[in-house]
Amino acid sequence: MAIHFETTIDGTLLRVTTRGKDDGLDGVVAYAEGVAETARLRHCTRILCDERGLTYDLSTMDTYAAAEAVSKYSTSISRIAIVCRPEFLEAGIFFENVAANRGLQLRMFTDIGEAERWLSEGML
């Protein structure tokens, strides 16, 4: 099953609910581009991706390549919080580190409340 997502807008926050399986690098990059394009069109600078319904299955090399691809959005998106299931956190932290090293403020969480708090830091 491919990646499927739905979005809602909350001010400058794009909320994304994702389900399915990341069954390849191309699908993950297409998902990221779809989310980023939605954020751009709706003038959202923060993104909360609830990926607890998504199964991570990328290789380490594909995870690295996906993070590199996502990091190109660092100029238009101020923060991205991704919430995953605990069993995928290690792969998520690797993704986070690769993206952060390329200038994207992205953090992985297993608790949606913590993710929302981090996204709200510094907001008026």
C-alpha positions in Angstrom: 0.0 0.0 0.0 1.4 3.4 -1.0 1.5 6.5 1.1 -1.9 8.3 1.5 -2.3 11.6 3.3 -5.0 14.1 4.2 -4.4 17.7 5.3 -6.1 20.4 7.3 -5.1 24.0 7.8 -4.8 25.6 11.2 -3.6 29.2 10.6 0.0 28.8 9.4 0.1 25.2 10.5 -0.5 22.4 8.0 -1.7 19.2 9.8 -1.0 16.0 7.8 -2.4 12.6 8.7 -0.6 9.8 6.9 -1.3 6.1 6.4 0.1 3.3 4.3 3.7 2.1 3.7 6.7 4.0 2.5 7.4 1.3 -0.2 10.1 3.1 -2.0 12.2 6.3 -2.3 10.1 7.7 -5.1 6.9 7.4 -3.1 8.4 9.1 -0.1 9.8 12.0 -2.2 6.4 12.4 -3.9 4.7 12.4 -0.5 7.1 15.1 0.8 6.7 17.2 -2.3 2.9 16.9 -2.1 2.9 18.1 1.5 5.4 20.9 0.8 3.3 22.1 -2.2 0.2 22.1 -0.1 2.0 24.1 2.5 3.2 26.6 -0.1 -0.2 27.0 -1.7 -1.9 27.5 1.7 0.8 29.8 3.1 1.7 27.4 5.9 5.2 27.7 7.4 4.9 24.9 9.9 3.9 21.3 9.3 2.8 18.6 11.7 2.9 15.1 10.1 1.1 12.4 12.1 2.7 9.3 10.6 1.6 6.9 13.3 -0.5 5.1 10.6 2.5 4.8 8.3 4.9 1.9 8.2 8.5 2.8 7.5 10.3 0.4 5.3 13.1 2.3 3.5 16.7 1.2 3.5 19.2 3.4 5.3 20.5 4.7 2.0 17.0 5.6 0.8 16.2 7.2 4.1 19.3 9.3 3.7 18.3 10.3 0.1 14.8 11.1 1.2 16.0 13.4 3.9 18.3 15.1 1.4 15.4 15.7 -0.9 13.1 17.0 1.9 15.8 19.4 3.1 15.4 21.6 0.0 12.3 23.0 1.6 14.3 24.7 4.4 13.8 28.1 2.9 10.0 28.0 2.8 9.1 25.9 5.9 10.2 27.1 9.3 9.5 23.8 11.2 8.4 20.3 10.5 7.4 17.9 13.3 6.9 14.3 12.4 5.1 11.9 14.8 5.9 8.2 14.3 5.3 5.0 16.1 8.0 4.1 18.7 9.4 1.2 16.6 10.3 3.6 13.8 11.9 6.3 16.0 15.5 5.2 15.3 15.1 5.5 11.6 13.2 8.7 12.1 16.1 10.2 14.2 18.5 9.3 11.4 16.2 11.1 8.9 16.0 14.1 11.3 19.8 14.3 11.6 20.3 14.2 7.8 17.7 16.9 7.2 18.8 19.1 10.1 22.4 19.0 8.9 21.1 20.5 5.6 19.3 23.4 7.3 15.8 22.0 7.8 14.3 22.4 11.2 12.7 19.0 11.4 12.2 16.9 14.6 10.8 13.4 15.2 8.4 12.6 18.0 6.4 9.7 19.3 4.1 12.0 21.3 1.8 14.4 19.3 1.5 16.8 22.2 5.3 17.3 22.4 5.3 17.8 18.6 2.6 20.5 18.9 4.5 22.2 21.7 7.7 22.3 19.7 5.9 23.7 16.7 4.4 26.4 18.8 7.6 27.6 20.4 8.2 31.3 19.6 4.7 31.7 18.1 2.6 34.7 19.2 
